[in-house]
Amino acid sequence: MMMTSMLTMDKGENEGERDKESLRTLMVQQTSLDRPRETWSKKMDFLLSVIGYAVDLGNVWRFPYICYQNGGGAFLLPYLLMAVFGGVPLFYMELALGQFHRSGCISIWKHICPIFKGIGFAICIIALYVAFYYNTIMAWALYYLLSSFRATLPWSTCTNPWNTANCNRYMSSDHNVSWSNSSTSPAEEFYTRQVLQVHLSPGLHELGSISWQLALCLLFIFTIVYFSIWKGVKTSGKVWIDAAAQIFFSLGPGFGVLLAFASYNPFHNNCYKDALVTSSVNCLTSFLSGFVIFTVLGYMAEMRQQNVDAVAKDAGPSLLFIIYAEAIANMPAATFFAIIFFLMIIMLGLDSTFAGLEGVITAMLDEFPHMLVKRREWFVFGLVCVCYLGALSTLTYGGAFVVKLFEEYATGPAVITVVLLEVIAVSWFYGTNRFCNDVQVMLGFYPGCFWRVCWVAICPCFLLVSGMHSICTLTLSCISCSN
């Protein structure tokens, strides 16, 4: 009798807890629905915005280079595993969080775990200094685009004022022209000596003057950005470590963008399906970019009679502005394809910039609604001005060094740390069961065992290992620089 009564009591307590949890979820749902909030004009606007954010310049140059550096096809296995067990679960988690709580990356923590509110401010800071250098790459692309409107592309010949004696157009009709170790291509000299003018700066310790041409290009880019987002969303092992880093950077959890975009969705929108569709498009785009760059690198290595290693010696934007540009210069109708290509680069970058700044804007407007909501246009204007002023160091003669510094050492460890803290806060403090109940209220089904295990254990482990690797790499780099 005593055992029976104890079992009955336990059962009653469990049912009571479930009832309390259901009541809490319904109250949160009602509060979310009662808050007036702008929404997307239609579902396709949301999907295209998320895809535009996830598919960015990194898909064009970062994925192919990392894939090549880590064994080509052999890299695809860890990349896919990291996508399935790390990137997509985090992508799904952020969409669900933003949609349920209808909040940006700062104010959302008062619903989840207030002690982690600092994560939101960290996300905004990261988004700001990403804007300091990311848009500069689009300014370079705009310079190339404007330079493409001529019969002969300026990076296709060695007869320009910026060319040196080492310039060698090895792909000309004169097949007797040979390539040597001291040779430089006209595309490389146009990029380094005319666009960047990096030869006028010895390094980070002496950046030199600001290039007024690039400053005007960047001003035009930020003008487009402002008038696109001022009104709101209606208008706008090492192989394994590299695979994890590429997935997190490519899909973009941890930047506050997914939280912001999802917060404008209808409450019962199927964010699970959205996560699968958008992440699949992103990964397929990376694969396509990889196939293209490998083809171009192989062709150029054959023409130079060099190994592919020698052709692909640099990572980052040089793949766009030297390798791709040189290949385009040797195509029929080179001017047309150059215009199309660099216009595409600008479009890819603009989508991600819109999203990144919208993440900051949504976070600040949700956190300080009485102060900023009615002054959104002025706040956006001030934010764009801050980003432009912060980017001035990247427009100097040594600006390429600053871009490389930000790209390789500033963003990676910070983003990985933020995402690690985010998934720990949601899974371990807010609670996976509570989060899954929220998803069930929105979507009508409870997340499966696979997603729960990923959120609780697999994603934190992946992020912890990646973060430790990044910190160790930075430490070793600092030691080597000091020596």
C-alpha positions in Angstrom: 0.0 0.0 0.0 2.8 2.4 0.9 4.7 1.6 -2.4 1.5 2.2 -4.3 0.8 5.5 -2.7 4.4 6.6 -3.3 4.1 5.7 -7.0 0.8 7.6 -7.2 2.4 10.6 -5.5 5.4 10.6 -7.9 3.1 10.2 -10.9 1.0 13.1 -9.6 4.1 15.3 -9.1 5.3 14.5 -12.6 2.0 15.3 -14.1 1.9 18.5 -12.1 5.3 19.5 -13.4 4.2 18.8 -17.0 1.1 20.9 -16.4 3.1 23.8 -15.0 5.5 23.6 -18.0 2.6 23.5 -20.5 1.1 26.5 -18.7 4.4 28.4 -18.8 4.8 27.7 -22.5 1.3 28.8 -23.3 1.8 32.0 -21.3 5.1 32.7 -23.2 3.3 32.0 -26.5 0.5 34.4 -25.7 2.9 37.1 -24.6 4.9 36.7 -27.8 1.8 36.9 -29.9 0.5 40.0 -28.0 3.7 42.0 -28.6 3.2 44.1 -31.8 6.0 43.3 -34.2 6.8 43.8 -37.8 6.6 40.6 -39.9 7.9 39.5 -43.3 5.7 40.4 -46.3 5.7 36.8 -47.4 7.5 33.6 -46.5 9.8 33.8 -49.6 11.2 37.0 -48.3 12.4 35.3 -45.1 13.9 32.3 -47.0 15.7 34.4 -49.5 17.1 36.7 -46.8 18.4 33.7 -44.7 19.9 32.1 -47.8 21.4 35.4 -48.9 23.0 35.7 -45.4 24.3 32.1 -45.3 25.6 32.1 -48.9 28.2 34.8 -49.0 31.8 35.5 -50.2 33.2 32.8 -47.9 31.4 30.2 -50.1 33.3 31.5 -53.1 36.8 31.6 -51.7 37.1 30.2 -48.2 35.5 26.8 -48.8 37.4 25.9 -52.0 40.7 27.0 -50.4 40.2 25.0 -47.2 39.0 22.0 -49.2 42.1 22.1 -51.3 44.4 22.6 -48.3 42.9 19.6 -46.5 43.0 16.9 -49.2 40.3 17.9 -51.7 37.7 15.2 -51.8 38.9 13.8 -48.4 37.7 17.0 -46.8 34.1 16.5 -47.8 33.5 13.7 -45.3 34.4 15.7 -42.1 32.7 18.8 -43.7 29.4 16.8 -44.2 29.6 15.3 -40.7 30.2 18.7 -39.1 27.3 20.0 -41.1 24.9 17.3 -40.0 26.0 17.1 -36.3 27.1 20.6 -35.7 26.0 23.3 -38.1 22.4 22.4 -39.0 21.3 21.7 -35.4 22.6 25.1 -34.3 21.0 26.7 -37.3 17.7 25.0 -36.4 18.1 26.0 -32.7 18.6 29.7 -33.5 15.7 29.9 -35.9 13.4 28.2 -33.3 14.6 30.5 -30.5 14.1 33.7 -32.4 10.7 32.7 -33.7 9.4 31.6 -30.3 10.6 34.5 -28.2 10.3 37.1 -31.0 13.4 38.9 -29.7 16.8 39.9 -30.9 20.1 38.6 -29.6 20.2 40.8 -26.5 16.6 40.9 -25.1 16.1 37.2 -25.8 18.2 36.2 -22.8 15.7 37.6 -20.3 13.4 34.7 -21.5 16.1 32.1 -21.5 18.7 32.8 -18.8 19.4 36.4 -17.9 22.9 35.6 -16.6 24.0 35.0 -20.2 22.8 38.4 -21.5 26.4 39.4 -22.2 26.3 36.9 -25.1 24.0 39.3 -26.9 26.2 42.3 -26.5 29.2 40.2 -27.6 27.4 39.2 -30.7 26.7 42.9 -31.5 30.4 43.8 -31.0 31.5 40.9 -33.3 29.0 42.0 -36.0 30.4 45.5 -35.8 34.1 44.7 -36.4 33.1 42.2 -39.1 31.4 45.1 -40.8 34.7 47.0 -40.5 36.5 44.7 -42.9 33.9 42.7 -44.8 32.5 45.6 -46.7 36.0 46.6 -47.8 36.1 43.5 -49.9 33.0 44.7 -51.7 34.6 48.0 -52.2 37.5 46.2 -54.0 34.9 44.3 -56.1 33.2 47.6 -57.0 36.6 49.0 -58.1 37.0 46.0 -60.3 33.5 46.4 -61.6 34.0 50.0 -62.6 37.4 49.0 -64.2 35.7 46.4 -66.3 33.8 48.8 -68.5 36.4 49.0 -71.2 37.3 46.9 -74.3 40.5 45.6 -72.8 40.5 44.6 -69.1 43.3 46.5 -67.2 44.5 43.4 -65.5 45.0 41.5 -68.8 48.1 43.4 -70.0 51.5 44.4 -68.8 51.7 47.8 -70.4 50.1 49.8 -67.6 51.8 52.4 -65.4 51.6 50.1 -62.3 53.2 47.1 -64.0 56.8 46.0 -63.2 59.4 44.3 -65.3 58.4 40.9 -63.8 54.9 41.2 -65.3 54.3 38.2 -67.6 51.1 37.6 -69.5 51.8 33.9 -70.0 48.4 33.1 -71.5 48.8 35.4 -74.5 48.7 34.2 -78.1 52.5 34.0 -78.0 53.0 30.5 -76.7 56.7 31.1 -76.4 56.2 33.2 -73.3 57.4 31.2 -70.4 56.6 31.5 -66.7 59.4 31.7 -64.1 59.5 31.8 -60.3 60.1 35.6 -60.4 57.2 36.2 -62.8 54.0 38.0 -61.7 50.8 38.0 -63.6 49.1 41.3 -64.7 46.1 40.3 -62.6 48.3 40.0 -59.5 50.0 43.4 -60.1 46.7 45.1 -60.8 45.3 43.8 -57.5 48.4 44.5 -55.3 49.8 47.6 -57.0 46.8 49.5 -58.4 43.8 48.5 -56.3 45.4 47.9 -52.9 48.7 49.7 -53.5 50.1 47.5 -50.8 53.7 48.1 -52.1 53.5 51.6 -50.5 53.1 50.1 -47.0 55.7 48.0 -45.2 53.2 46.3 -42.9 50.8 46.8 -40.0 53.2 49.1 -38.2 52.9 51.7 -41.0 49.6 51.5 -42.9 50.1 54.7 -44.9 47.5 57.0 -46.4 43.9 56.2 -47.2 43.1 55.4 -50.9 40.5 58.0 -51.9 39.3 55.7 -54.7 38.5 52.9 -52.3 37.0 55.3 -49.8 34.5 56.5 -52.4 33.7 52.9 -53.4 33.1 52.0 -49.8 31.0 55.1 -49.3 28.8 53.9 -52.2 28.5 50.4 -50.7 27.4 51.8 -47.3 24.9 54.1 -49.0 23.3 51.1 -50.7 23.3 49.3 -47.3 21.6 52.2 -45.5 18.8 52.7 -48.0 18.2 48.9 -48.0 17.8 48.4 -44.2 16.7 51.8 -42.8 13.0 50.9 -42.9 13.2 47.3 -41.7 13.0 43.7 -42.9 10.3 44.4 -45.4 12.9 46.0 -47.6 15.9 44.0 -46.8 42.6 16.8 -36.4 43.2 19.8 -38.5 40.9 18.7 -41.2 38.1 18.2 -38.7 38.9 21.6 -37.0 38.8 23.4 -40.4 35.6 21.6 -41.3 33.9 22.7 -38.0 35.1 26.3 -38.5 33.9 26.5 -42.1 30.4 25.1 -41.2 29.9 27.6 -38.4 31.2 30.6 -40.4 29.2 29.6 -43.5 25.8 28.8 -41.9 26.3 31.7 -39.5 25.0 30.8 -36.0 26.3 33.1 -33.4 26.0 36.4 -35.3 22.5 37.2 -34.1 21.2 37.2 -37.6 19.1 34.0 -37.5 17.6 35.1 -34.2 16.7 38.5 -35.7 15.2 37.2 -38.9 13.3 34.4 -37.2 11.8 36.8 -34.7 9.8 38.5 -37.5 8.2 35.1 -38.6 4.7 34.1 -37.8 4.6 32.1 -34.5 3.7 28.8 -36.1 6.0 29.1 -39.1 7.8 25.8 -39.8 11.3 26.8 -39.0 12.4 23.2 -39.0 11.8 22.9 -42.7 13.4 26.3 -43.2 16.6 25.2 -41.4 16.9 22.1 -43.6 16.2 24.0 -46.9 18.5 26.9 -46.3 21.4 24.9 -44.9 21.2 22.5 -47.8 21.3 25.4 -50.3 24.3 26.8 -48.5 26.3 23.5 -48.6 25.5 22.8 -52.2 26.7 26.3 -53.1 30.0 25.6 -51.4 30.4 22.4 -53.3 29.7 24.1 -56.6 32.2 26.9 -55.8 34.8 24.2 -55.0 34.3 22.5 -58.4 34.7 25.8 -60.2 37.8 27.0 -58.4 39.5 23.6 -58.7 38.9 23.7 -62.5 40.3 27.2 -62.7 43.4 26.4 -60.6 44.1 23.3 -62.6 43.9 25.2 -65.9 46.2 28.0 -64.7 48.7 25.5 -63.3 48.8 23.8 -66.7 49.3 27.0 -68.5 52.1 28.1 -66.1 53.5 24.6 -66.1 53.6 24.7 -62.3 52.1 22.7 -59.5 48.6 23.7 -58.2 50.3 24.5 -54.8 52.2 27.4 -56.4 49.1 28.8 -58.1 46.9 28.6 -55.0 49.6 30.0 -52.6 47.3 32.5 -51.0 43.9 32.2 -49.2 41.3 34.8 -48.9 40.2 37.5 -51.4 43.2 36.9 -53.6 41.4 33.9 -55.0 38.7 36.3 -56.2 40.7 39.2 -57.4 43.7 37.4 -58.9 42.8 33.8 -59.8 39.2 34.3 -61.0 40.0 37.7 -62.5 42.9 36.2 -64.5 40.8 33.4 -65.7 38.1 35.8 -66.8 40.6 38.0 -68.7 41.5 35.0 -70.9 37.9 34.1 -71.8 36.0 35.2 -74.9 33.9 38.3 -74.2 36.0 39.0 -71.1 34.5 42.4 -70.4 31.0 41.0 -70.2 31.9 38.1 -67.9 34.0 40.5 -65.7 31.0 42.8 -65.2 28.7 39.9 -64.4 31.2 38.2 -62.1 32.1 41.3 -59.9 28.4 42.3 -59.9 27.7 38.9 -58.4 30.4 39.3 -55.8 28.9 42.6 -54.7 25.4 41.1 -54.5 26.7 38.2 -52.4 28.4 40.5 -50.0 25.5 43.0 -49.7 23.1 40.2 -48.7 25.3 39.2 -45.8 26.0 42.9 -44.8 22.2 43.6 -44.7 21.7 40.6 -42.5 24.7 41.3 -40.2 23.6 44.9 -39.5 20.0 43.9 -39.2 21.0 41.5 -36.4 22.5 44.4 -34.5 19.6 46.8 -35.3 17.0 44.3 -34.1 18.9 43.5 -30.9 19.2 47.2 -30.0 15.6 48.1 -30.9 14.3 45.2 -28.8 16.5 46.1 -25.9 15.8 49.9 -26.0 12.4 50.1 -27.7 11.2 53.4 -26.1 14.4 55.2 -27.2 15.1 53.7 -30.6 12.0 52.3 -32.3 10.6 55.6 -33.4 14.1 56.7 -34.4 15.1 53.7 -36.4 16.2 55.7 -39.4 18.6 57.8 -37.4 19.9 54.9 -35.4 20.6 53.0 -38.7 22.3 56.0 -40.1 24.6 56.3 -37.0 25.4 52.6 -37.1 26.4 52.8 -40.8 28.6 55.9 -40.1 30.3 54.0 -37.3 31.0 51.0 -39.6 32.3 53.3 -42.3 34.7 55.1 -39.9 35.8 51.8 -38.4 36.6 50.5 -41.9 38.9 53.4 -42.8 42.0 51.5 -41.6 41.3 48.9 -44.2 41.3 51.5 -47.0 44.9 52.5 -46.4 47.8 51.3 -48.4 48.4 48.6 -45.8 44.6 47.9 -45.5 45.0 44.4 -46.9 47.1 43.5 -43.8 44.3 44.8 -41.5 41.7 42.8 -43.5 43.8 39.6 -43.1 44.3 40.3 -39.4 40.5 40.6 -38.8 39.7 37.7 -41.0 42.1 35.2 -39.6 42.5 36.2 -35.9 39.7 38.4 -34.7 36.4 36.7 -35.8 37.0 33.0 -35.6 37.7 32.5 -31.9 35.1 35.0 -30.8 32.3 33.5 -32.8 33.1 29.9 -31.7 33.2 31.1 -28.0 29.8 32.9 -28.4 28.1 29.9 -30.0 29.5 27.5 -27.4 28.1 29.7 -24.6 24.8 30.0 -26.4 24.3 26.3 -26.9 25.3 25.6 -23.2 22.8 28.3 -22.0 20.0 26.9 -24.0 20.6 23.2 -23.5 21.9 23.1 -20.0 20.4 26.1 -18.2 17.2 26.8 -20.0 16.8 23.1 -20.5 16.5 20.9 -23.6 13.1 19.6 -22.5 11.7 23.1 -22.0 13.2 24.2 -25.4 11.6 21.2 -27.1 8.3 22.0 -25.5 8.5 25.4 -27.0 9.2 23.9 -30.4 6.2 21.6 -30.0 3.9 24.5 -29.3 5.1 26.3 -32.4 5.4 23.5 -34.9 3.1 20.8 -33.5 5.8 18.1 -33.0 8.5 17.4 -30.5 12.1 17.4 -31.8 13.5 14.0 -32.3 16.3 12.3 -30.3 18.9 13.2 -32.9 18.4 16.9 -32.4 18.3 16.7 -28.6 21.6 14.7 -28.4 23.2 17.2 -30.8 22.1 20.2 -28.7 23.1 18.7 -25.3 26.4 16.9 -26.1 27.7 16.8 -29.7 27.5 20.6 -30.6 29.1 21.7 -27.3 31.9 19.1 -27.8 32.6 20.2 -31.4 32.6 23.9 -30.4 34.8 23.3 -27.3 37.5 21.5 -29.4 37.3 24.1 -32.1 37.6 26.9 -29.6 40.6 25.3 -27.8 42.3 24.8 -31.2 41.7 28.5 -32.2 43.1 29.7 -28.8 46.2 27.5 -29.1 46.8 28.7 -32.7 46.5 32.3 -31.6 48.8 31.8 -28.7 51.5 30.1 -30.8 51.1 32.9 -33.4 51.7 35.6 -30.7 54.7 33.7 -29.4 56.3 33.4 -32.8 55.6 37.1 -33.5 57.2 38.2 -30.2 60.3 36.1 -31.0 
